[in-house]
Each structure stands twice: as C-alpha cells, then as structure tokens.
Amino acid sequence: MEKIVVVGAGQAGASCVAKLRSEGFTGKITLIGEEHVPPYQRPPLSKAYLLGDMELERLFLRPESYYAENGIELMLDTRVDAIDRADKKVIAGGMTVDYDALVLATGSVPRRLPAAIGGELPGVHVVRTLRDVDEMAPGVVEGRHALIVGGGYIGLEAAAVCRKKGMEVTLIEMADRILKRVAAPETSDWFRALHTRHGVTIREGVGLERLLGDDHVTGAILGDGTELPVDLVIVGIGISPATSLAEAVGIEIDNGIATDTQGRTSDASIWAAGDCASLPFRGERIRLESVQNAIDQAETVAKNILGADQDYDPKPWFWSDQYDVKLQIAGLNRGYDRVVVREGEGACSHWYYAGDTLLAVDAMNDARGYMIGKRLIEAGKSPDPAFIAEASADLKPLLKG
C-alpha cells in the first residue's frame, strides 16, 4: 500500500487522512475537495457563523499548514470527473492521480426546489456549504421577511437564526407536523412551542405552490392559496447522498454507497465513509447523517485500509442548537411504540421505548439525561419507564450494575 486517495474534503475525508498518518502510514496521501478552503466544520455554518459569532478560521478543522506538514497533498477547488477502476486512477482537474486504495467521502447534496416554481430565483438558498451561507448572509437583515421551507432540524435552526437577526419568519412544513420524519409528536410539540414563543409563524400541512419575483424572490404562494411577502427563502427539505461518482463506475448503491461492516464497497480497493455511505446496522441498511458518524466511520476505514480488520459499530448521537436550547439525541428511535416524558426545571427529555427496550433519548437542555440515556443505550440497559417518568428520580444509579 503506497498511494491512498480520499475524495471529499469534509469531516469524513479530513478525519480519514489524519487517522492514516496517526496510524503510521508513510505513503502518499491525496485529499481532493471541490471547495476553495480547507476542511471545515459544517454545523456552525447555519448558527454561529451566520450570526457573525464565529470567524472563518475558527471553522477550519485544522490549520491549512497541517496538511503540508504531514505530507498530505491537499487539492482544493478541484472536481473529480471520473474514476478508472481498472487502472486505479482518479481523474480530477485535468490531472490523473493513482491510488492503491480510494476512499469516497463525498458527503451529501441538499434537495432544492424545482426551477418551475421559482427555486432558482436569487434570494432562494440552501444550507450546506460555506459558499451557501456566505451568499445568504447579506439577506439576513432585521425587518425583512424570511420563508423557511421544511420543518426538520435544518429549517428550525435557520428559523432561530433569522429570528435572532430580527427577521419576520414563516416556516412551512408539508407534513402534518414539524420533525415528523425524525422525532415523536412530543418532541414536535416541544419545538413548535419554542419557536412560537420566539415569534415564528409555523404552518404545518401546507406546501409551497410557487415563489414570486423576476430578478429576486419577492413573495410566495402557499398550497392553501395564502400569499406572503418574502425577501429570503431558506430551503431545508432534506439531503441526498452524493453517489454519482460511484454510480458511474458500477459500484453498488443502496440508499447511498453500500459498504460492508468495515467500510469497503463492492470494489475491494474502494471504501466509503460519512453521509454518502450506507452500512449494515441491526439487520437493516442505514445512513447516519452526523458529525460523529463521519469521524468514527472514516477513522475505522483508515485503520481497515491499513489491515485492522475492524467492524464499525456506530453509537448514534446528534445535536441541534436553537435559541438558548441545546438538543442532544442519543440512539435511533426507529420502531418505538411509546415515549416517556421526563420534565425537569428548565429541562426536558423524551425517552423512546419499543416495548420495554430503550431505543433513544431526545434531551432538551438536559445534559445529564442525555449522558445517562446514551450510556444506558450503549450498554443495552433499559430502565423501567415508570421510573424514568418520575421527575424527582435520580437516574445516576441506573448506570451501576
């Protein structure tokens, strides 16, 4: 193994190359990214960075000098045009880069509104890259009207930032409640109340008919016929795994680039990690769209390229910041049949059960509940739901034994 190429200079790609070096790999490493800046954190983009509370350099995962100092060739502003599996070459930016092992850490792409309803009008934005947020920022101005399309976590975070900036905000969600795809009704209710208190108008069960404007978005007609004045639109209707490179060369795709438990694709010389990769997990194939998964999966792939023969066993956790609320999520709530609500002073947590088995916890400003819930889930322990519901019950002893 002499040459390793990583395509995608996001969290997964950066974690992979760093791990390769820290594990002692001395061969050539090439990290190829389409953006013009070195790998950076994405979560703060729509929060601290958009608010102006974080400088650009603080977004960077590592100083740009790190890559040269560690013998990592960093090819920025470079698009990979093709992969030659037979000769083990990547064609990028008019150049050919040889590999012995190739890692696809291509991430995901945001879904956009169709051009036919005004999705390409200036003033309509998605939240994914630094460029997206830099283009959006001048329009986030006090007194203007923002329309948020989509009631998932990206949409809710965008709504919170716009309100903090003094904008009038309307959020529409086509489903009958916000967060329907990812959370229980109890969590939807909690965040609906939070945003309503902060002045966001939430319209559930309402889609977008079309946007209005010629040179810039000026309004919106909703599915129920309501017409709104609009100066800025932020679209948060989900993401899709970036699989086009893999698809073009016949690598197996199954809700992402399909990998085995070690991160290897259907080509033994090609690996995948991060948002673009789907992996076997508890009898099904899933993708985990989170920073921690990108780091852990990419580091496991790096070790396996070097011969570790290690299965990746994810421990899912996620977070979201909205106003003064820190949401922390442990586990996956798939298959839950009841939710136990635990109320505390200034804090709340929702515990998901399937029968008597604890699956996941949504913790709102409840760091202790999150920490204990996470450790219980990872240990395969399921406390009595009635005990969890007792607000005065001390959860810490649950970790013993």
C-alpha positions in Angstrom: 0.0 0.0 0.0 1.8 3.1 -1.2 -0.9 5.6 -2.5 -4.2 6.5 -0.9 -6.6 9.0 -2.4 -9.6 10.4 -0.5 -12.3 12.2 -2.5 -14.2 14.7 -0.4 -12.6 17.2 1.9 -15.3 17.4 4.5 -15.4 16.0 8.1 -15.1 12.4 6.9 -12.3 13.0 4.4 -10.3 15.1 6.9 -10.7 12.5 9.6 -9.6 9.7 7.4 -6.4 11.3 6.2 -5.5 12.4 9.7 -6.1 8.9 11.0 -4.0 7.3 8.3 -1.0 9.4 9.3 -1.5 8.9 13.1 -1.7 5.1 12.5 1.8 5.3 10.9 1.1 5.2 7.2 4.1 6.7 5.4 2.9 6.5 1.8 1.4 9.2 -0.4 -2.0 10.6 0.7 -4.0 12.9 -1.5 -7.2 14.7 -0.3 -9.3 16.1 -3.0 -12.1 18.7 -2.3 -14.3 20.8 -4.5 -14.4 23.8 -2.2 -11.7 26.6 -2.1 -11.0 26.3 1.6 -9.5 23.5 3.7 -11.9 21.1 5.5 -14.2 22.9 8.0 -17.0 22.3 10.5 -20.4 22.4 8.9 -22.8 22.6 11.9 -21.8 26.2 12.9 -22.4 27.5 9.4 -26.2 27.9 10.0 -25.7 29.0 13.6 -22.7 30.8 15.0 -21.1 31.6 11.6 -24.3 33.0 10.1 -24.9 35.0 13.2 -21.4 36.5 13.0 -20.3 34.9 16.2 -17.6 32.8 14.6 -14.7 33.8 12.3 -13.9 31.8 9.2 -10.6 30.5 10.5 -12.3 29.0 13.6 -14.4 26.9 11.3 -11.4 25.0 10.0 -10.9 21.6 11.4 -7.1 22.0 11.3 -4.9 24.8 10.1 -4.2 24.6 6.4 -0.5 24.2 7.3 -1.3 20.9 8.9 -1.7 19.1 5.6 1.7 20.1 4.2 3.4 19.5 7.5 2.0 15.9 7.5 2.8 15.2 3.9 -0.9 15.2 2.8 -1.4 16.6 -0.7 -4.5 18.9 -0.4 -6.1 19.5 -3.8 -8.7 22.2 -3.3 -11.2 23.8 -5.7 -10.9 20.5 -7.7 -13.7 18.4 -9.0 -13.2 14.7 -9.6 -14.5 13.9 -13.0 -14.1 10.1 -13.1 -12.7 7.0 -11.5 -10.8 4.4 -13.6 -11.3 1.2 -11.5 -9.3 -1.0 -13.9 -6.1 1.1 -13.7 -6.8 2.5 -10.3 -6.8 6.2 -11.2 -8.8 9.2 -10.3 -9.2 11.9 -13.0 -9.5 15.3 -11.3 -9.0 18.9 -12.6 -7.3 17.7 -15.8 -4.9 15.5 -13.8 -4.6 11.8 -13.1 -4.0 10.6 -9.6 -3.1 6.9 -9.0 -4.3 5.0 -6.0 -3.9 1.7 -4.3 -6.9 2.4 -2.0 -9.6 5.0 -2.7 -11.9 6.5 -0.1 -15.2 8.1 -1.2 -16.2 10.7 1.4 -18.3 12.7 -1.0 -21.0 13.6 1.6 -24.4 14.7 0.5 -26.2 17.3 -1.5 -29.2 19.4 -0.4 -32.5 18.9 -2.2 -33.6 22.1 -3.9 -36.9 23.5 -5.0 -37.8 22.9 -8.7 -37.0 25.7 -11.1 -40.6 25.6 -12.3 -41.8 27.0 -9.0 -39.1 29.6 -8.7 -36.4 27.5 -7.0 -33.6 29.2 -8.9 -34.6 32.8 -8.2 -31.9 34.9 -6.4 -32.7 35.0 -2.7 -33.5 31.3 -2.6 -30.9 29.4 -0.6 -29.9 26.0 0.8 -27.7 25.5 3.8 -24.8 23.1 3.1 -21.5 24.8 2.2 -19.6 27.9 3.2 -20.5 29.4 -0.1 -24.2 28.8 0.6 -24.1 30.7 3.8 -21.8 33.5 2.5 -24.3 34.1 -0.3 -27.3 34.0 2.2 -25.8 36.3 4.9 -26.4 39.7 3.2 -30.1 38.9 3.0 -30.4 38.0 6.7 -31.4 41.5 7.8 -33.6 42.9 10.5 -37.2 43.7 9.4 -37.1 41.6 6.3 -39.4 38.6 5.7 -37.9 35.0 5.6 -39.7 31.9 4.4 -38.3 28.6 5.7 -39.4 25.7 3.6 -39.1 22.5 5.6 -39.7 21.8 9.3 -36.7 19.5 10.0 -33.7 20.4 12.2 -32.0 22.5 9.4 -35.2 24.5 8.9 -35.8 25.1 12.6 -32.1 26.1 13.1 -32.4 28.6 10.2 -35.7 29.9 11.6 -34.0 30.5 15.0 -31.1 32.4 13.4 -33.4 34.6 11.3 -35.5 35.5 14.4 -32.3 36.3 16.3 -31.4 38.7 13.5 -34.8 40.4 13.8 -36.5 39.0 10.7 -40.1 38.1 10.3 -40.2 34.4 9.9 -42.8 32.0 8.4 -41.9 28.2 8.4 -44.0 25.8 6.3 -44.0 22.1 6.5 -45.9 19.9 4.1 -46.3 17.1 6.6 -48.9 17.4 9.4 -46.2 18.3 11.9 -42.6 19.5 12.1 -39.9 16.9 12.7 -42.2 14.2 11.6 -39.5 12.1 9.9 -37.1 12.2 12.8 -38.9 12.7 16.1 -42.0 11.8 18.1 -45.0 14.1 18.3 -43.9 15.1 21.9 -40.7 16.5 20.5 -42.5 18.2 17.6 -44.9 19.8 20.1 -42.0 21.0 22.3 -40.1 22.7 19.4 -43.3 24.1 17.9 -44.0 25.8 21.3 -40.4 27.0 21.5 -40.5 28.7 18.1 -43.9 30.1 18.6 -42.7 31.8 21.8 -39.9 33.4 19.7 -42.3 34.7 17.1 -42.0 32.2 14.3 -45.2 31.6 12.4 -45.4 27.8 11.8 -47.7 26.5 9.1 -48.0 22.7 9.1 -49.7 20.6 6.5 -49.0 23.4 4.0 -46.8 23.2 0.9 -45.4 25.7 -1.4 -47.3 26.4 -4.7 -44.7 28.8 -6.2 -42.3 31.7 -5.5 -42.9 35.1 -7.0 -40.4 37.6 -8.5 -38.3 38.3 -11.6 -34.8 39.3 -10.6 -35.2 38.3 -6.9 -37.7 36.5 -4.8 -40.5 38.9 -3.7 -43.2 36.6 -2.5 -44.7 33.1 -2.1 -48.0 31.5 -2.8 -48.6 28.6 -0.4 -50.5 25.4 -1.2 -53.6 26.8 0.6 -53.6 29.9 -1.6 -52.0 32.2 1.0 -49.7 34.9 -0.5 -46.8 36.1 1.6 -44.3 38.9 1.1 -40.8 37.3 1.0 -37.3 38.7 0.9 -35.4 35.5 1.6 -36.1 31.8 1.3 -34.2 29.1 3.0 -34.9 25.5 1.8 -34.4 22.7 4.3 -36.2 19.7 2.7 -33.5 17.1 3.2 -30.3 15.8 1.6 -29.4 13.1 -0.8 -26.1 11.0 -0.6 -23.6 12.1 -3.2 -23.2 8.9 -5.1 -22.8 9.9 -8.8 -19.1 9.1 -9.0 -19.7 5.6 -7.5 -22.8 5.0 -9.7 -20.9 6.0 -12.9 -18.4 3.1 -12.4 -20.8 0.5 -11.2 -20.2 0.4 -7.5 -23.2 -0.9 -5.6 -25.7 1.7 -4.4 -28.3 1.1 -1.7 -29.6 4.3 -0.1 -26.0 5.6 -0.5 -22.8 3.9 -1.4 -23.2 0.4 0.0 -20.4 -0.7 2.3 -19.8 -3.8 4.4 -19.3 -3.6 8.1 -15.7 -2.4 7.7 -16.5 0.3 5.2 -15.5 -1.5 2.0 -17.6 -1.0 -1.1 -18.4 -3.6 -3.8 -14.9 -2.8 -5.2 -12.3 -4.2 -2.7 -10.0 -1.2 -3.4 -12.7 1.4 -2.8 -14.1 2.4 0.6 -16.7 4.9 1.7 -17.5 6.9 4.8 -19.7 9.7 6.0 -23.1 10.9 4.7 -22.6 9.2 1.3 -22.2 5.7 2.8 -24.8 3.2 3.8 -23.9 0.4 6.2 -25.4 -2.7 7.8 -26.8 -1.9 11.2 -29.0 -4.2 13.3 -30.5 -6.1 10.4 -31.0 -3.2 8.1 -29.0 -0.8 6.0 -28.8 2.8 7.1 -27.1 6.1 6.6 -26.1 8.2 9.6 -26.1 11.9 8.9 -24.0 13.2 11.7 -20.6 14.7 12.5 -19.7 11.9 14.9 -20.5 9.2 12.4 -18.4 10.9 9.8 -15.4 10.9 12.2 -15.8 7.4 13.6 -16.6 5.7 10.3 -13.8 7.5 8.5 -11.3 6.6 11.2 -12.4 2.9 11.1 -12.0 2.9 7.3 -8.5 4.4 7.7 -7.5 1.6 10.1 -9.0 -1.1 7.9 -7.2 0.1 4.8 -4.1 -0.5 6.9 -5.2 -4.0 7.8 -7.0 -3.6 11.1 -9.9 -5.9 10.1 -12.3 -4.0 12.4 -16.1 -3.8 12.2 -17.6 -0.4 12.6 -20.2 -0.4 15.4 -21.8 3.0 15.4 -23.1 4.7 18.5 -25.5 7.2 17.1 -25.8 10.6 18.6 -26.8 14.0 17.2 -27.4 17.6 18.4 -29.1 20.8 17.4 -28.8 24.4 18.8 -31.9 26.6 18.6 -32.1 29.9 20.6 -30.9 29.0 24.1 -31.8 25.4 23.7 -29.3 22.6 23.3 -31.0 19.4 21.9 -28.9 16.2 22.3 -30.1 13.0 20.8 -28.8 9.5 21.7 -29.7 6.3 19.8 -32.1 5.7 17.0 -35.8 5.9 17.6 -36.8 3.5 14.8 -39.6 1.2 15.8 -40.6 3.0 19.0 -44.2 2.4 20.3 -44.2 4.8 23.3 -42.5 7.9 24.6 -41.9 8.7 28.2 -41.7 12.4 29.0 -39.3 13.4 31.8 -39.8 17.0 32.9 -37.3 19.0 34.9 -36.6 22.6 35.9 -35.7 24.3 32.7 -35.1 20.9 31.1 -37.0 18.1 29.4 -36.2 14.7 27.9 -38.2 12.3 25.8 -37.3 8.6 26.1 -38.3 6.3 23.3 -39.2 2.7 24.0 -40.1 -0.4 21.9 -41.9 -2.5 24.5 -39.6 -2.4 27.5 -36.5 -1.7 25.4 -35.0 1.8 25.5 -34.1 2.9 22.0 -33.3 6.7 22.1 -33.5 9.9 24.1 -34.2 13.4 23.0 -32.8 15.8 25.6 -33.6 19.5 25.6 -31.3 21.4 27.9 -30.9 18.2 29.9 -27.3 17.2 29.6 -27.5 14.7 32.5 -30.5 12.9 31.0 -28.7 12.7 27.7 -25.5 11.4 29.1 -27.2 8.8 31.2 -29.5 7.8 28.4 -26.7 7.5 26.0 -24.7 5.2 28.3 -27.7 3.1 29.1 -28.4 2.6 25.4 -24.9 1.7 24.5 -24.8 -0.8 27.4 -28.0 -2.4 26.3 -29.8 -1.4 29.5 -33.5 -0.4 29.6 -34.8 1.2 32.8 -38.4 0.9 33.9 -40.3 3.6 32.0 -42.3 4.4 35.1 -39.1 5.2 37.0 -37.9 7.5 34.1 -41.2 9.4 34.2 -40.6 10.4 37.9 -39.1 13.8 37.6 -37.5 13.6 41.1 -35.9 10.2 40.5 -32.1 10.1 40.5 -31.0 8.5 37.2 -27.4 8.1 38.0 -27.7 4.8 40.0 -29.1 3.2 36.8 -25.6 3.1 35.4 -24.4 0.8 38.2 -24.6 -3.0 38.0 
